[in-house]
Amino acid sequence: MRLIEGNSFSDHRGIIRFVNDFNFDGIKRFYTIQHKDTKTIRAWQGHKLETKYFYVAKGSFLIGIIKIDDWEQPSKDIKIQHTILSDSKSELLMIPSGNANGFKTIEPDSILVVFSDKTLEESKADDFRWDSEYFTQSLKFLSNKWNNGQ
């Protein structure tokens, strides 16, 4: 996980948010995810080869990241790193290959922009998924962090 910090500028015309240190070399596609409520949880999805970058266009998200130790049967007690991304702070989160992620919105109607270094076909061939409660810490993490929005 790497956080690429940006900044913002505001004047009487409005606000410009930017992450000038993000280089689009290698980016092959992007998409957005919008959650209408704060109860929806998307977890866990990982990629051996794909790197993803998360940017919040609206609202805020709590994001969990897990470094996968065995792709066929990962340890259930892997530590979950987490961070909050918000449209109030211009940041881009890089989730390198070899990791799984899960997330939930903290505010209704939040929008997450996801950039990927793989085509959709490449991503589908490298897609690993686990139930939101697969990892031992998930239950504690989900109840203590995601459900409370902390």
N, C-alpha and C positions, 0 to 999 in steps of 0.2 A: 504494500500500500504506500502510495506517495501522494502527498497533497501539493498541488501546484497553486500557489497563491496568486491572486489577481488584485484588482482594485476597482474603484468606481470614481466617477466624476459627476457632480450634479451642479446645475445652475438653473436659471429661470425657465429653461426649455425642457428640462427633465433630467433623467439619469442615464449615464452610459456605464455599463459594467463590462469588464474585460479581463482576460487572462492572457497577457501578451507573451508569457513564457511557454505557452502550449504550442507545439509545432504539429501541424496537420500532416506531416510526412508519414506515409504508411496508413493513414486512416482510409478505410474503404467504404464505410457506410455510417449512418447515424439514424437514430429513431428516438421517439419520445414515449414516455410512460406517464400516464395521469391517473392518480387515485382520487376518487371522489370523496372517500371517507378516510378516517384515520384507523380503521380496524383492519383493512386489507394488508396482508403480509405476503410478500413474494420471497420464498426461501426454499431451498438452497439450490443454486445453479452455479456450476463451475466449468472451467475450460483448462485443459492441459496447455494449449498453444495460444489461445486468444487473450489479448489484452484489451481491457475496456476502460473507458474514461467517463466519469459521471459528472454532470453539471446541472445544478438546479436552476431552471428558468423561472419557476414560481413556487413559493412556499418553502417547505423544508422537509428533509428526509433523514431518518436514522438508518445508517447503513452498517451492516455487519460483514466482516471479511474473515474467511477461514483459509489457512494454508493447508491444502490437502496432502496427506501423507501416503495414502494408498487409494488409487482411483477406483479400484474394484470394491474395496471394503475399508473405507477410511475409519480411523479411530473415532469412537464416539465422544471422546473427551478432549478433542482439540479445542484450544483456546480461541475464543471469538474476539477479534479486535473490532472496535466500532468507532464511528465518527458521525457527527451531524453536519450535513451540508444544508445551507440556507441561501435563499436569494438575497438576503441582507449582507452576505459576505461573498464576494466574487472569488470562488475557489473551484478547482477541478480536481477530482479524485481519480488517480490512476490505480486500477486493480490489475496487477500483472498476471500473466499466465501462471497456472499452477494453483490458483485460488478459486474459492467459491464465494458467492456473495448472497446476501439477503437484505431486504429493506422494507421499510414501511414509512408512510408519510406521517408527519407530525401535524400538518395543517390540511384541512379539506381542500380538494382541487389542486394539490401541488403537482408540478410538472417536472419530470426528470429527463434530461437529454443525455443519451448514451451514444458515445462514439466507439467504434470498433476497428481493429486492425485486420479483421477477417471478413470475407464475403459471407453472405447468408449461408451459402452451401458449405463453406469451410467451417463456419460456426456450428451448423447442425451436425457435422461429422465429429465435432469435438465437444459435444454437449453432454454434461453429466448433471443429474438432478437427484436431490434427496428431499425427503419430507421435511417440513419445517421443524419437526420434533426429533429428527434423527440424531442430532448431536446432543450429548448429555447436557452441555451447558445451554443448549437452545431453550429448554424449558425455563431455566432460571433467567436467561437473557431475555426471552420473550416476555415473561411475566414482570421482570424488574425494570427492563429498559423500554421495550417496544410498547407494551400496553400502557406504560406511564408516560411515554414520550420524552423520556429523559436522556 
